[in-house]
Amino acid sequence: MKVKVKYFAVCHEMFGREEEDMELPEGAVLMDILKRLEAEVPEIAEFYEVMQMAVNWEYATEQTKLSEGDEIALIPPVTGG
């Protein structure tokens, strides 16, 4: 199945892209995306506990099941003043 992953703030900087289409096996969960991204940029794991994640504009957990066409947003904490 194909999903769209959108990167915000430091995730955008880490991966050098705003979004991408990702092919996943049926029955995949959000953690499957995180593990794939961690293989590319291991530092992403530092944000797991504080990063907000959403599937189709609804907050999600690492165990949220994914479906064809879902839109996933990875939103790390933002700092600044």
N, C-alpha and C positions, 0 to 999 in steps of 0.2 A: 504494500500500500504506500501511497505517497502523501506526505504531510509537508506543510510549510513551517519553517522555523524562523522566527524573527529575533534579532539580537538588539538589545538596548544597552546604552551607557558603556561600561567597561567591557561587557561581552562583545559589543560591536567592535571595540578597539582590539580585543584579544584575537578575534577571528578575522578581522579585516573585511567584514561584510555585514550588510544590514539584514539580509535574509537569504534563505536558500530552501530549495525543495530537497527533501530527504526521503529516500526509499527505505521502508522498514518492513519486517515480516508481520503477517497477521498476528494479532494478539499482543503486539508491542505495547509497552507502558512508557511513561515519560522518562523513567530511569534509563531505558535503553538508549534514548537520545543523549542523555547526560554522559553515559559511559562512552558512547561513540565520540562525543566532543572531548571528553577527558583524554582519550587516546591521541587526539590531535593537539590539544593544549592542556597539559596536566594541571596547570594553575587554576583552571575553572573549578576544580574540586574545593578550593578554598572558599568558594561562595555558596556552596550547596545549602548550608544551614541558614543563610541570611537572604538568599535570592528568592524572589517571588517568581512563580511560574504560573502561566495561564494557558488553558486550552479553550479555544473559541471564546475568548474574553471572560472566562470564568476561572477564578483561582483554582489551582490544581496541586496535587501532591506527586511525589515521585512514582507512586503506584497507580496513577490515573491511567486507565486504558485509552488507547488512541484508536482512531478510526480514519478511514480514507478521507482525505481532504481537510483534516483538522489543521487549525492554525495554532502554533505553539509560540508563546512569547516568553523569553528569558529576561527577567528584569532584576538586575542586581541592585543593591542599595545605592542611592545617589547621595553624594555629599557636596557641600558647597554653601555659599552664603549669599 
